[in-house]
Amino acid sequence: MPAATVTSKGQITIPAPVRTALGLDAGDRVEFVEIEKGRFAIVPATISLTRLKGVIRKPENPVSIEEMNAAIAQRRAGQMLKKK
């Protein structure tokens, strides 16, 4: 099992087999996700744009910019009423 030592600055070097398994390269970011109290998972926080292709499907009914702006304005107006 790969292991790492925490330095006095709180830094660790992620072992090469772990970096490879996570697909990490120099400069990539990771997130520490608490899976239960006192246990964390390390997950890559940077994903290449090519890996995102196809994640979001094209809408069946495209919305125009004007319709988007109207929806935003309507939502904003509703939030303003709640604040009063």
Chimera marker file (.cmm) of the C-alpha trace (Angstrom):
<marker_set name="trace">
<marker id="1" x="0.000" y="0.000" z="0.000" r="1" g="1" b="0" radius="0.5"/>
<marker id="2" x="1.462" y="3.381" z="-0.999" r="1" g="1" b="0" radius="0.5"/>
<marker id="3" x="2.195" y="5.759" z="1.874" r="1" g="1" b="0" radius="0.5"/>
<marker id="4" x="3.370" y="9.348" z="2.306" r="1" g="1" b="0" radius="0.5"/>
<marker id="5" x="4.868" y="11.442" z="5.102" r="1" g="1" b="0" radius="0.5"/>
<marker id="6" x="3.501" y="14.840" z="6.105" r="1" g="1" b="0" radius="0.5"/>
<marker id="7" x="6.194" y="17.550" z="6.174" r="1" g="1" b="0" radius="0.5"/>
<marker id="8" x="6.418" y="20.305" z="8.793" r="1" g="1" b="0" radius="0.5"/>
<marker id="9" x="4.552" y="22.549" z="6.306" r="1" g="1" b="0" radius="0.5"/>
<marker id="10" x="1.669" y="20.062" z="6.066" r="1" g="1" b="0" radius="0.5"/>
<marker id="11" x="2.651" y="18.905" z="2.585" r="1" g="1" b="0" radius="0.5"/>
<marker id="12" x="2.800" y="15.380" z="1.174" r="1" g="1" b="0" radius="0.5"/>
<marker id="13" x="4.059" y="13.865" z="-2.039" r="1" g="1" b="0" radius="0.5"/>
<marker id="14" x="1.417" y="11.665" z="-3.611" r="1" g="1" b="0" radius="0.5"/>
<marker id="15" x="3.089" y="8.357" z="-4.487" r="1" g="1" b="0" radius="0.5"/>
<marker id="16" x="3.554" y="7.698" z="-8.210" r="1" g="1" b="0" radius="0.5"/>
<marker id="17" x="1.190" y="4.680" z="-8.341" r="1" g="1" b="0" radius="0.5"/>
<marker id="18" x="-1.581" y="6.786" z="-6.791" r="1" g="1" b="0" radius="0.5"/>
<marker id="19" x="-0.948" y="9.701" z="-9.197" r="1" g="1" b="0" radius="0.5"/>
<marker id="20" x="-1.080" y="7.283" z="-12.106" r="1" g="1" b="0" radius="0.5"/>
<marker id="21" x="-4.302" y="5.649" z="-10.900" r="1" g="1" b="0" radius="0.5"/>
<marker id="22" x="-5.940" y="9.076" z="-10.479" r="1" g="1" b="0" radius="0.5"/>
<marker id="23" x="-4.590" y="10.351" z="-13.800" r="1" g="1" b="0" radius="0.5"/>
<marker id="24" x="-2.827" y="13.274" z="-12.103" r="1" g="1" b="0" radius="0.5"/>
<marker id="25" x="-0.101" y="15.378" z="-13.680" r="1" g="1" b="0" radius="0.5"/>
<marker id="26" x="2.016" y="18.221" z="-12.297" r="1" g="1" b="0" radius="0.5"/>
<marker id="27" x="-0.174" y="21.235" z="-11.593" r="1" g="1" b="0" radius="0.5"/>
<marker id="28" x="-3.407" y="19.257" z="-11.260" r="1" g="1" b="0" radius="0.5"/>
<marker id="29" x="-5.627" y="19.940" z="-8.264" r="1" g="1" b="0" radius="0.5"/>
<marker id="30" x="-7.128" y="17.377" z="-5.923" r="1" g="1" b="0" radius="0.5"/>
<marker id="31" x="-10.005" y="17.538" z="-3.462" r="1" g="1" b="0" radius="0.5"/>
<marker id="32" x="-10.238" y="15.767" z="-0.142" r="1" g="1" b="0" radius="0.5"/>
<marker id="33" x="-13.761" y="14.393" z="0.267" r="1" g="1" b="0" radius="0.5"/>
<marker id="34" x="-14.814" y="13.182" z="3.706" r="1" g="1" b="0" radius="0.5"/>
<marker id="35" x="-16.407" y="9.756" z="3.218" r="1" g="1" b="0" radius="0.5"/>
<marker id="36" x="-16.972" y="9.192" z="6.930" r="1" g="1" b="0" radius="0.5"/>
<marker id="37" x="-15.745" y="10.838" z="10.098" r="1" g="1" b="0" radius="0.5"/>
<marker id="38" x="-11.940" y="10.802" z="10.017" r="1" g="1" b="0" radius="0.5"/>
<marker id="39" x="-11.691" y="9.150" z="6.548" r="1" g="1" b="0" radius="0.5"/>
<marker id="40" x="-11.134" y="11.029" z="3.328" r="1" g="1" b="0" radius="0.5"/>
<marker id="41" x="-10.929" y="10.164" z="-0.352" r="1" g="1" b="0" radius="0.5"/>
<marker id="42" x="-8.573" y="12.032" z="-2.701" r="1" g="1" b="0" radius="0.5"/>
<marker id="43" x="-10.266" y="12.858" z="-5.992" r="1" g="1" b="0" radius="0.5"/>
<marker id="44" x="-8.963" y="14.789" z="-8.998" r="1" g="1" b="0" radius="0.5"/>
<marker id="45" x="-10.432" y="18.300" z="-9.108" r="1" g="1" b="0" radius="0.5"/>
<marker id="46" x="-9.236" y="19.117" z="-12.609" r="1" g="1" b="0" radius="0.5"/>
<marker id="47" x="-10.687" y="17.400" z="-15.637" r="1" g="1" b="0" radius="0.5"/>
<marker id="48" x="-9.612" y="18.008" z="-19.194" r="1" g="1" b="0" radius="0.5"/>
<marker id="49" x="-12.297" y="19.537" z="-21.374" r="1" g="1" b="0" radius="0.5"/>
<marker id="50" x="-12.147" y="16.601" z="-23.757" r="1" g="1" b="0" radius="0.5"/>
<marker id="51" x="-13.270" y="14.272" z="-20.935" r="1" g="1" b="0" radius="0.5"/>
<marker id="52" x="-16.371" y="16.445" z="-20.435" r="1" g="1" b="0" radius="0.5"/>
<marker id="53" x="-17.590" y="15.971" z="-24.007" r="1" g="1" b="0" radius="0.5"/>
<marker id="54" x="-21.019" y="14.376" z="-23.984" r="1" g="1" b="0" radius="0.5"/>
<marker id="55" x="-21.631" y="14.856" z="-20.256" r="1" g="1" b="0" radius="0.5"/>
<marker id="56" x="-24.376" y="17.386" z="-20.894" r="1" g="1" b="0" radius="0.5"/>
<marker id="57" x="-26.818" y="16.527" z="-23.630" r="1" g="1" b="0" radius="0.5"/>
<marker id="58" x="-28.137" y="19.073" z="-26.085" r="1" g="1" b="0" radius="0.5"/>
<marker id="59" x="-31.576" y="20.295" z="-25.003" r="1" g="1" b="0" radius="0.5"/>
<marker id="60" x="-34.550" y="18.954" z="-26.947" r="1" g="1" b="0" radius="0.5"/>
<marker id="61" x="-35.991" y="22.476" z="-27.149" r="1" g="1" b="0" radius="0.5"/>
<marker id="62" x="-33.196" y="25.042" z="-27.480" r="1" g="1" b="0" radius="0.5"/>
<marker id="63" x="-33.687" y="28.287" z="-25.537" r="1" g="1" b="0" radius="0.5"/>
<marker id="64" x="-32.843" y="31.667" z="-26.997" r="1" g="1" b="0" radius="0.5"/>
<marker id="65" x="-30.647" y="34.228" z="-25.267" r="1" g="1" b="0" radius="0.5"/>
<marker id="66" x="-33.714" y="36.444" z="-24.885" r="1" g="1" b="0" radius="0.5"/>
<marker id="67" x="-35.601" y="33.638" z="-23.096" r="1" g="1" b="0" radius="0.5"/>
<marker id="68" x="-32.624" y="33.028" z="-20.807" r="1" g="1" b="0" radius="0.5"/>
<marker id="69" x="-32.374" y="36.726" z="-19.949" r="1" g="1" b="0" radius="0.5"/>
<marker id="70" x="-36.133" y="36.879" z="-19.242" r="1" g="1" b="0" radius="0.5"/>
<marker id="71" x="-35.885" y="33.843" z="-16.929" r="1" g="1" b="0" radius="0.5"/>
<marker id="72" x="-32.939" y="35.396" z="-15.070" r="1" g="1" b="0" radius="0.5"/>
<marker id="73" x="-34.780" y="38.703" z="-14.676" r="1" g="1" b="0" radius="0.5"/>
<marker id="74" x="-37.896" y="36.907" z="-13.432" r="1" g="1" b="0" radius="0.5"/>
<marker id="75" x="-35.892" y="34.916" z="-10.891" r="1" g="1" b="0" radius="0.5"/>
<marker id="76" x="-34.074" y="38.049" z="-9.723" r="1" g="1" b="0" radius="0.5"/>
<marker id="77" x="-37.392" y="39.904" z="-9.327" r="1" g="1" b="0" radius="0.5"/>
<marker id="78" x="-38.726" y="37.033" z="-7.209" r="1" g="1" b="0" radius="0.5"/>
<marker id="79" x="-35.659" y="37.165" z="-4.967" r="1" g="1" b="0" radius="0.5"/>
<marker id="80" x="-36.028" y="40.915" z="-4.534" r="1" g="1" b="0" radius="0.5"/>
<marker id="81" x="-39.641" y="40.454" z="-3.358" r="1" g="1" b="0" radius="0.5"/>
<marker id="82" x="-38.551" y="37.871" z="-0.761" r="1" g="1" b="0" radius="0.5"/>
<marker id="83" x="-35.972" y="40.269" z="0.706" r="1" g="1" b="0" radius="0.5"/>
<marker id="84" x="-38.602" y="42.956" z="1.403" r="1" g="1" b="0" radius="0.5"/>
<link id1="1" id2="2" r="1" g="1" b="0" radius="0.2"/>
<link id1="2" id2="3" r="1" g="1" b="0" radius="0.2"/>
<link id1="3" id2="4" r="1" g="1" b="0" radius="0.2"/>
<link id1="4" id2="5" r="1" g="1" b="0" radius="0.2"/>
<link id1="5" id2="6" r="1" g="1" b="0" radius="0.2"/>
<link id1="6" id2="7" r="1" g="1" b="0" radius="0.2"/>
<link id1="7" id2="8" r="1" g="1" b="0" radius="0.2"/>
<link id1="8" id2="9" r="1" g="1" b="0" radius="0.2"/>
<link id1="9" id2="10" r="1" g="1" b="0" radius="0.2"/>
<link id1="10" id2="11" r="1" g="1" b="0" radius="0.2"/>
<link id1="11" id2="12" r="1" g="1" b="0" radius="0.2"/>
<link id1="12" id2="13" r="1" g="1" b="0" radius="0.2"/>
<link id1="13" id2="14" r="1" g="1" b="0" radius="0.2"/>
<link id1="14" id2="15" r="1" g="1" b="0" radius="0.2"/>
<link id1="15" id2="16" r="1" g="1" b="0" radius="0.2"/>
<link id1="16" id2="17" r="1" g="1" b="0" radius="0.2"/>
<link id1="17" id2="18" r="1" g="1" b="0" radius="0.2"/>
<link id1="18" id2="19" r="1" g="1" b="0" radius="0.2"/>
<link id1="19" id2="20" r="1" g="1" b="0" radius="0.2"/>
<link id1="20" id2="21" r="1" g="1" b="0" radius="0.2"/>
<link id1="21" id2="22" r="1" g="1" b="0" radius="0.2"/>
<link id1="22" id2="23" r="1" g="1" b="0" radius="0.2"/>
<link id1="23" id2="24" r="1" g="1" b="0" radius="0.2"/>
<link id1="24" id2="25" r="1" g="1" b="0" radius="0.2"/>
<link id1="25" id2="26" r="1" g="1" b="0" radius="0.2"/>
<link id1="26" id2="27" r="1" g="1" b="0" radius="0.2"/>
<link id1="27" id2="28" r="1" g="1" b="0" radius="0.2"/>
<link id1="28" id2="29" r="1" g="1" b="0" radius="0.2"/>
<link id1="29" id2="30" r="1" g="1" b="0" radius="0.2"/>
<link id1="30" id2="31" r="1" g="1" b="0" radius="0.2"/>
<link id1="31" id2="32" r="1" g="1" b="0" radius="0.2"/>
<link id1="32" id2="33" r="1" g="1" b="0" radius="0.2"/>
<link id1="33" id2="34" r="1" g="1" b="0" radius="0.2"/>
<link id1="34" id2="35" r="1" g="1" b="0" radius="0.2"/>
<link id1="35" id2="36" r="1" g="1" b="0" radius="0.2"/>
<link id1="36" id2="37" r="1" g="1" b="0" radius="0.2"/>
<link id1="37" id2="38" r="1" g="1" b="0" radius="0.2"/>
<link id1="38" id2="39" r="1" g="1" b="0" radius="0.2"/>
<link id1="39" id2="40" r="1" g="1" b="0" radius="0.2"/>
<link id1="40" id2="41" r="1" g="1" b="0" radius="0.2"/>
<link id1="41" id2="42" r="1" g="1" b="0" radius="0.2"/>
<link id1="42" id2="43" r="1" g="1" b="0" radius="0.2"/>
<link id1="43" id2="44" r="1" g="1" b="0" radius="0.2"/>
<link id1="44" id2="45" r="1" g="1" b="0" radius="0.2"/>
<link id1="45" id2="46" r="1" g="1" b="0" radius="0.2"/>
<link id1="46" id2="47" r="1" g="1" b="0" radius="0.2"/>
<link id1="47" id2="48" r="1" g="1" b="0" radius="0.2"/>
<link id1="48" id2="49" r="1" g="1" b="0" radius="0.2"/>
<link id1="49" id2="50" r="1" g="1" b="0" radius="0.2"/>
<link id1="50" id2="51" r="1" g="1" b="0" radius="0.2"/>
<link id1="51" id2="52" r="1" g="1" b="0" radius="0.2"/>
<link id1="52" id2="53" r="1" g="1" b="0" radius="0.2"/>
<link id1="53" id2="54" r="1" g="1" b="0" radius="0.2"/>
<link id1="54" id2="55" r="1" g="1" b="0" radius="0.2"/>
<link id1="55" id2="56" r="1" g="1" b="0" radius="0.2"/>
<link id1="56" id2="57" r="1" g="1" b="0" radius="0.2"/>
<link id1="57" id2="58" r="1" g="1" b="0" radius="0.2"/>
<link id1="58" id2="59" r="1" g="1" b="0" radius="0.2"/>
<link id1="59" id2="60" r="1" g="1" b="0" radius="0.2"/>
<link id1="60" id2="61" r="1" g="1" b="0" radius="0.2"/>
<link id1="61" id2="62" r="1" g="1" b="0" radius="0.2"/>
<link id1="62" id2="63" r="1" g="1" b="0" radius="0.2"/>
<link id1="63" id2="64" r="1" g="1" b="0" radius="0.2"/>
<link id1="64" id2="65" r="1" g="1" b="0" radius="0.2"/>
<link id1="65" id2="66" r="1" g="1" b="0" radius="0.2"/>
<link id1="66" id2="67" r="1" g="1" b="0" radius="0.2"/>
<link id1="67" id2="68" r="1" g="1" b="0" radius="0.2"/>
<link id1="68" id2="69" r="1" g="1" b="0" radius="0.2"/>
<link id1="69" id2="70" r="1" g="1" b="0" radius="0.2"/>
<link id1="70" id2="71" r="1" g="1" b="0" radius="0.2"/>
<link id1="71" id2="72" r="1" g="1" b="0" radius="0.2"/>
<link id1="72" id2="73" r="1" g="1" b="0" radius="0.2"/>
<link id1="73" id2="74" r="1" g="1" b="0" radius="0.2"/>
<link id1="74" id2="75" r="1" g="1" b="0" radius="0.2"/>
<link id1="75" id2="76" r="1" g="1" b="0" radius="0.2"/>
<link id1="76" id2="77" r="1" g="1" b="0" radius="0.2"/>
<link id1="77" id2="78" r="1" g="1" b="0" radius="0.2"/>
<link id1="78" id2="79" r="1" g="1" b="0" radius="0.2"/>
<link id1="79" id2="80" r="1" g="1" b="0" radius="0.2"/>
<link id1="80" id2="81" r="1" g="1" b="0" radius="0.2"/>
<link id1="81" id2="82" r="1" g="1" b="0" radius="0.2"/>
<link id1="82" id2="83" r="1" g="1" b="0" radius="0.2"/>
<link id1="83" id2="84" r="1" g="1" b="0" radius="0.2"/>
</marker_set>
